[in-house]
């Protein structure tokens, strides 16, 4: 874990302890929560931005992983006071929550916005990103062959598909 910029020569630290990682996550989320200018909720045109509700929810989840159940309970209870509410769509229409029209609904505590905009995004996003990046990416579950081709085999030789899938080419 690096918390400050390092040169390539300095990027040789051993793996950090799990406790140190969780302490850093909790500290970062606590800093977010204690930031006075951070809104309680990010809705409407601010949808998808960080908020105190999102920071409490993520810190609560981190505390669950760290088995600090009392802290997790307190954080998750606090989320409910920040403004989130259950989706009020018509009965039987819960799937409407997951449409573009409702992606900033108050049930969405930290909804990542990924809307296609011509001229934005990247080739990387097109090839191995989510389908919402360009309205139809190639695949969001499996690596694209171009990405796999960028690696070597374990002995350092060039990767060749036919060696693993005869007849691939």
C-alpha positions in Angstrom: 0.0 0.0 0.0 1.4 3.4 -1.0 -0.1 6.5 0.4 2.3 8.9 -1.3 3.9 9.1 -4.7 6.9 6.9 -5.2 9.4 6.3 -8.0 9.7 3.0 -9.8 12.8 2.2 -7.7 10.9 2.8 -4.5 8.0 0.5 -5.5 9.4 -2.5 -3.8 7.6 -2.6 -0.4 6.4 -5.9 0.9 2.7 -6.5 1.2 1.0 -4.4 3.9 -0.8 -6.2 6.8 -4.6 -6.7 6.4 -5.1 -4.7 9.7 -3.2 -1.7 8.2 -5.3 -1.8 5.0 -8.6 -1.8 7.0 -7.3 1.0 9.3 -6.5 3.1 6.3 -9.9 2.4 4.7 -11.7 3.3 7.9 -9.5 6.5 8.3 -10.2 7.6 4.7 -14.0 7.1 5.1 -13.9 8.9 8.5 -12.2 11.9 6.8 -15.0 11.9 4.2 -17.7 11.8 6.9 -16.0 14.7 8.8 -15.7 16.9 5.7 -18.2 19.7 6.4 -18.8 20.5 2.7 -19.8 16.9 1.8 -23.5 16.6 1.3 -25.6 14.1 3.2 -26.9 12.6 -0.1 -25.9 12.9 -3.8 -29.1 13.0 -5.8 -30.4 14.7 -9.0 -27.5 16.3 -11.0 -25.1 15.3 -8.2 -26.0 11.6 -8.5 -23.0 9.3 -8.5 -20.9 11.6 -6.4 -19.6 10.8 -3.0 -21.8 11.8 0.0 -21.8 11.3 3.8 -24.4 8.5 3.3 -22.1 6.7 0.9 -19.1 7.1 3.3 -21.2 5.8 6.2 -22.4 2.9 4.1 -18.9 2.0 2.9 -17.4 2.4 6.4 -20.2 0.2 7.8 -19.4 -2.5 5.3 -15.6 -2.2 6.0 -16.4 -2.6 9.7 -18.4 -5.7 9.0 -15.4 -7.2 7.2 -13.2 -6.2 10.1 -15.7 -7.8 12.4 -16.4 -4.6 14.3 -20.1 -5.3 14.5 -21.1 -2.5 16.9 -19.3 0.1 14.8 -20.8 -1.4 11.6 -24.3 -1.2 13.2 -23.8 2.4 14.2 -22.6 3.4 10.7 -25.3 1.6 8.9 -28.0 3.1 11.2 -26.5 6.6 10.4 -27.0 5.9 6.7 -30.8 5.9 7.3 -30.7 9.4 8.7 -28.9 10.9 5.7 -31.8 10.7 3.3 -31.8 7.4 1.5 -35.2 5.7 1.2 -36.6 2.7 -0.5 -37.7 3.0 -4.2 -41.3 4.0 -4.4 -42.0 2.6 -7.9 -45.3 0.9 -8.5 -45.9 -2.5 -7.1 -44.2 -5.2 -9.2 -42.0 -2.7 -11.0 -38.8 -2.9 -8.9 -36.8 -3.4 -12.0 -37.6 0.2 -12.9 -35.1 1.3 -10.2 -32.3 0.0 -12.5 -33.2 2.2 -15.5 -31.4 5.4 -16.5 -34.5 7.4 -15.4 -34.0 6.3 -11.8 -30.3 6.0 -11.4 -30.2 9.0 -9.1 -33.2 7.8 -7.0 -32.7 8.2 -3.2 -32.4 4.4 -2.9 -29.2 4.6 -4.9 -26.7 5.5 -2.1 -23.6 5.5 -4.4 -24.7 4.9 -8.0 -21.8 5.1 -10.4 -22.8 7.1 -13.5 -21.5 5.7 -16.7 -23.3 7.4 -19.6 -22.1 7.1 -23.2 -20.8 10.4 -24.5 -19.4 10.5 -28.0 -15.7 11.3 -27.9 -15.3 10.3 -24.3 -14.1 6.9 -22.9 -11.3 4.9 -24.3 -10.4 1.8 -26.3 -9.7 0.0 -23.0 -13.2 0.8 -21.8 -14.7 -0.4 -25.1 -12.8 -3.7 -25.0 -13.1 -4.8 -21.4 -15.4 -2.2 -19.8 -19.1 -2.4 -18.9 -21.7 -2.5 -21.5 -22.9 1.0 -20.5 -19.6 2.6 -21.4 -20.3 2.7 -25.1 -23.9 1.4 -25.0 -22.6 -2.0 -26.1 -19.1 -3.1 -25.1 -17.8 -6.4 -26.3 -17.9 -8.3 -23.1 -18.0 -7.4 -19.4 -17.3 -10.8 -18.0 -14.4 -12.2 -20.0 -11.2 -10.6 -21.0 -10.9 -9.4 -24.6 -8.3 -11.4 -26.7 -6.3 -8.2 -27.3 -5.8 -7.9 -23.5 -4.7 -11.5 -23.2 -2.3 -11.1 -26.2 -0.5 -8.4 -24.2 0.9 -11.1 -21.8 3.7 -13.6 -22.1 3.5 -17.3 -21.1 5.1 -18.4 -17.8 8.4 -19.2 -19.6 8.6 -15.7 -21.1 7.7 -16.7 -24.6 5.1 -14.9 -26.7 1.5 -15.9 -26.0 0.0 -17.8 -28.9 -3.7 -18.7 -28.8 -3.2 -21.9 -30.9 -0.9 -23.3 -28.2 -3.9 -23.3 -25.8 -6.8 -23.6 -28.2 -5.7 -25.6 -31.2 -7.2 -24.1 -34.4 -8.0 -20.8 -32.7 -6.3 -18.7 -35.4 
